[in-house]
Amino acid sequence: MRTHHKIIIATLLMAFACVSAFAQAGQRETYTGTIISFGTGLSTRTTTATFTLDLRGRTTDEQAARFLAVLAEGGQDTLLKELNDEDLGSFSVGGRLGRTINAVRVREVDGKIRVFAVFERWIRFAELRGGYNSVDYPFGIVELFIDPKTGRGEGTYIAAAKIRWKRDSKDGEYHVEIENFATFPARLMGVMKRK
């Protein structure tokens, strides 16, 4: 039985529209580490793989505001089309061909650097041919927390995510909801910023 792990982001500004204290034009950063993925459904084994996140730019505040408006007005499919024009780096797992990073926000959180990257995920031909529910989760999301002194950290990786603009029933405010297709997001361990 497939379950969904939902991650509610308190405000969209935290994900996309925060001012990046560390963004510099033309700055290139590379992060490497290990992905630990937890099994779901029929395959319950835990797997590991290496990853490389190579960043060549940042999403500006103006772009972030535009992406939020697109999500609110047109939903995730329209947002995906809008993001496809952006190329801010790449994310690769093991020996697979990397996917283009479409949005990147960087900010300081509790003394650590938070890197939040969004891209169009790998979708297998069998998913499309079979019309599986997983095709409704077109995004991949990487979130890292890096110690600025050591360049080391950890994070999470959502291999298949759905992004919605949703009104909270408790406070009436609109928020971004990120839903993971699998049971739990993968953990990113031994993350290191390469010089």
C-alpha positions in Angstrom: 0.0 0.0 0.0 1.4 3.3 -1.1 1.4 6.2 1.4 2.3 9.8 1.0 4.6 11.7 3.1 3.6 15.4 3.0 5.9 18.2 3.8 4.2 21.5 4.4 6.3 24.5 3.9 5.0 27.3 6.2 5.3 29.9 3.5 6.4 29.9 -0.1 8.9 32.6 0.7 10.9 30.0 2.6 11.3 27.9 -0.5 11.6 30.3 -3.3 11.3 34.0 -2.3 13.8 34.4 0.5 16.6 36.8 -0.1 19.8 34.9 -0.5 22.6 36.3 1.6 25.1 34.1 -0.1 24.2 34.4 -3.8 26.8 35.9 -6.0 26.5 36.3 -9.8 28.5 33.6 -11.6 29.4 31.7 -8.4 29.8 28.0 -9.0 29.4 25.4 -6.2 29.6 21.6 -6.2 28.2 19.4 -3.5 28.7 15.6 -3.3 27.5 12.9 -0.9 25.6 9.7 -0.5 21.8 9.2 -1.0 20.2 6.7 1.4 16.8 5.7 -0.1 14.2 3.8 2.0 12.2 1.1 0.2 8.5 1.2 -0.3 5.7 -1.0 -1.5 6.9 -4.4 -2.6 10.6 -3.4 -2.5 11.4 -2.6 1.1 15.2 -2.7 0.9 17.3 0.4 1.6 19.6 1.4 -1.2 22.6 3.8 -1.4 24.1 5.8 -4.3 26.4 8.8 -4.7 25.2 12.2 -5.9 26.6 15.4 -7.3 24.8 18.7 -7.2 26.6 21.3 -9.4 25.2 24.8 -9.1 26.0 27.6 -11.6 23.5 30.3 -10.5 20.6 31.3 -8.3 16.9 32.1 -8.8 16.5 35.8 -8.3 13.8 37.3 -6.0 11.9 38.6 -9.1 12.0 35.2 -10.7 10.9 33.5 -7.5 7.9 35.9 -7.2 7.0 35.1 -10.8 7.2 31.3 -10.2 4.9 31.7 -7.1 2.4 33.6 -9.2 2.5 30.9 -11.9 2.0 28.1 -9.3 -0.9 30.0 -7.7 -2.7 30.7 -11.0 -1.8 27.7 -13.2 -0.8 24.9 -10.9 2.3 22.7 -11.0 2.1 21.8 -14.7 2.2 25.4 -15.7 5.0 26.0 -13.2 7.0 23.1 -14.7 6.7 24.6 -18.2 7.9 28.0 -16.8 10.8 26.4 -15.0 12.0 24.4 -18.1 13.7 27.5 -19.5 16.0 27.8 -16.5 19.4 26.2 -16.3 21.1 26.8 -13.0 23.2 23.6 -12.8 22.7 19.9 -12.6 21.9 17.0 -10.3 23.2 13.5 -11.0 22.9 10.2 -9.1 25.5 7.5 -9.5 26.4 7.2 -13.2 23.1 8.5 -14.5 23.0 11.5 -16.8 22.3 14.6 -14.7 19.1 16.6 -14.7 19.0 20.3 -15.2 18.4 22.4 -12.0 15.6 24.8 -12.7 15.4 26.8 -9.4 17.8 27.4 -6.6 17.5 29.4 -3.4 20.2 29.7 -0.8 19.8 31.3 2.6 21.1 31.1 6.2 19.0 29.1 8.7 20.2 28.7 12.3 23.8 29.3 11.3 23.8 26.9 8.4 23.5 27.4 4.7 20.2 26.0 3.3 20.4 25.1 -0.4 16.9 24.3 -1.9 17.0 23.1 -5.5 14.1 22.1 -7.8 14.3 20.2 -11.1 12.2 18.1 -13.5 12.8 14.6 -12.3 13.7 11.4 -14.2 10.5 9.8 -15.5 10.9 6.2 -16.9 9.2 5.3 -20.1 7.3 2.5 -18.3 5.7 5.1 -16.0 4.4 7.1 -19.0 3.2 4.0 -20.9 1.5 2.5 -17.9 -0.2 5.8 -16.9 0.9 5.3 -13.3 0.1 7.8 -10.5 3.8 8.6 -10.2 3.6 10.8 -13.4 1.6 13.3 -11.3 4.8 13.9 -9.3 7.0 15.6 -11.9 9.6 17.4 -9.6 12.8 16.3 -7.9 13.8 18.4 -4.9 17.1 18.6 -3.0 17.5 20.4 0.3 20.9 20.7 1.9 22.0 22.2 5.2 25.7 23.0 5.1 28.0 24.2 7.9 29.7 27.3 6.4 32.9 26.7 8.5 33.5 23.1 7.4 31.6 22.9 4.1 30.0 19.6 5.4 26.3 18.8 6.0 23.3 16.7 5.3 19.9 17.0 3.7 17.0 15.3 2.0 16.1 14.3 -1.5 12.6 13.9 -2.9 12.9 11.8 -6.1 9.2 12.4 -7.1 7.3 15.4 -5.7 4.0 17.2 -6.3 3.9 20.9 -5.6 0.6 22.7 -4.8 -0.5 26.1 -3.8 -3.0 25.3 -1.0 -5.1 27.2 1.6 -4.5 26.0 5.1 -7.7 25.0 6.9 -6.4 26.2 10.2 -5.1 29.7 9.5 -6.7 30.4 6.2 -3.4 31.4 4.6 -2.1 30.0 1.4 1.0 27.8 1.5 3.1 25.7 -0.7 2.6 22.0 -0.1 5.2 19.5 -1.3 4.0 15.9 -1.4 6.5 13.1 -1.7 5.3 10.1 -3.8 7.3 7.6 -1.7 6.9 6.9 2.1 9.8 9.0 3.2 12.3 11.4 1.4 15.7 9.9 0.9 18.5 11.1 3.3 21.6 12.9 2.0 24.6 12.0 4.1 28.2 12.9 4.1 27.5 16.0 2.1 30.6 18.0 1.3 31.1 21.3 -0.6 33.9 20.8 -3.1 36.3 23.6 -3.8 
